[in-house]
Amino acid sequence: MAIPLAVGGLLSESLFKFQTFAHATIQSGQATINLTLSYASIDSSSLPSWRRRYRKQIGRGWDVREDVFVFAHVPQASTTAAKECCIQYFQEDEGMAAILRKEDASRLGLESIYESKMISLMVHLSLDAVGFLAAITTKLPSAGISVNPVSAFYHNHLFVPVDKAEAAMKLLDEFSLE
């Protein structure tokens, strides 16, 4: 019996190529087990058709915020104030981390890094959709642009360095035409 790969509840056989690297038959008493070990790799030939499905939604389907955002560590004493002005926070083992406007981080005296622009992708996809964000976050680094993606309830958001924001938007436009 072959078990198809399912990711996020979606059958993804068309997005992956499977290659077998080992096969064994195990016999114990009257039971025989045939075991096949395979690995999956992304089948890039299926991506263009996938992109076509979303082309109308992606084409200039992004919005860039004017503010400069930073990633910050938030000390325990500042968590309430930071939660009031941040756009996202996450409780890590080391403490609270937040994404907020640079001016708010400065006002709160927070240690911050990665001055960035937030590009919101206006395509509304299910959180278990497979491949959309992966395709975009592969394109930007291949052009030398670091990207920190964040998925929220309605949209995906890309944080890119301030000085690379224009280039990132150009690549997003090119992506929508592919």
WOQUIJO-V496169 format. One record per pair of residues at least 4 apart in sequence whose C-alpha atoms are under 8 Angstrom apart, sorted by the first residue. I is the first residue (numbers start at 1). J is the second residue. Records with the same first field share a line. If there is no record, write none. Layout:
BEGIN
I = J, J
END
This chain:
BEGIN
4 = 11, 12, 13
5 = 11, 12, 13
6 = 10, 11, 12, 13
7 = 11, 12, 128, 130
8 = 128, 129, 130
9 = 128
10 = 128, 129, 130
12 = 16, 130
13 = 17
14 = 43, 46
15 = 42, 43, 44, 46, 47
16 = 40, 41, 42, 43
17 = 40, 41, 42, 43
18 = 38, 39, 40, 41
19 = 38, 39, 40
20 = 36, 37, 38, 39
21 = 36, 37, 38, 39
22 = 36, 37, 38
23 = 34, 35, 36, 37
24 = 34, 35, 36
25 = 32, 33, 34, 35
26 = 32, 33, 34, 35
27 = 31, 32, 33
28 = 32
43 = 47
44 = 48
46 = 50
47 = 51
48 = 52, 178
49 = 53
50 = 54
51 = 55, 176, 178
52 = 56, 178
54 = 58
55 = 59, 176, 177
56 = 176
57 = 61, 122, 123
58 = 62, 121, 122, 123, 176
59 = 173, 176, 177
60 = 172, 173, 176
61 = 121, 122, 123
62 = 119, 120, 121, 122, 123
63 = 119, 120, 121, 122
64 = 117, 118, 119, 120
65 = 117, 118, 119
66 = 117
67 = 101, 102, 117
68 = 101, 102, 115, 116, 117, 118, 162
69 = 99, 100, 101, 102, 114, 115, 116, 117, 118
70 = 99, 100, 101, 102, 105, 112, 113, 114, 115, 116
71 = 97, 98, 99, 100, 112, 113, 114, 115
72 = 97, 98, 99, 100, 105, 110, 111, 112, 113
73 = 95, 96, 97, 98, 110, 111, 112
74 = 78, 79, 82, 95, 96, 97, 98, 110, 111
75 = 79, 95, 96, 110
76 = 95, 96
78 = 82, 108
79 = 83, 96
80 = 84
81 = 85, 108
82 = 86, 98, 108
83 = 88, 89
85 = 100, 104
86 = 98, 99, 100, 101
87 = 98, 99, 100
88 = 98, 99, 100
89 = 96, 97, 98, 99
90 = 96, 97, 98
91 = 95, 96, 97
92 = 96, 97
100 = 104, 105
101 = 105
102 = 106, 115
103 = 107
104 = 108
105 = 109, 110, 111, 112
106 = 110
114 = 161
115 = 161, 162
116 = 159, 160, 161, 162, 165
117 = 159, 160, 161, 162, 165
118 = 157, 158, 159, 160
119 = 157, 158, 159, 160
120 = 155, 156, 157, 158
121 = 155, 156, 157, 158
122 = 155, 156
123 = 155, 156
124 = 154, 155
125 = 129, 154, 155
127 = 151, 153
131 = 135
132 = 136
133 = 137, 156
134 = 138
135 = 139
136 = 140, 172, 175
137 = 141, 147, 149
138 = 142
139 = 143, 171
140 = 144, 145, 146, 147, 168, 171
141 = 145, 146, 147
145 = 160, 161, 164, 168
146 = 160, 161
147 = 158, 159, 160, 161
148 = 158, 159, 160
149 = 156, 157, 158, 159
150 = 156, 157, 158, 159
151 = 155, 156, 157
152 = 156, 157
160 = 164, 165, 168
161 = 165
164 = 168
165 = 169
166 = 170
167 = 171
168 = 172
169 = 173
170 = 174
171 = 175
172 = 176
173 = 177
174 = 178
END
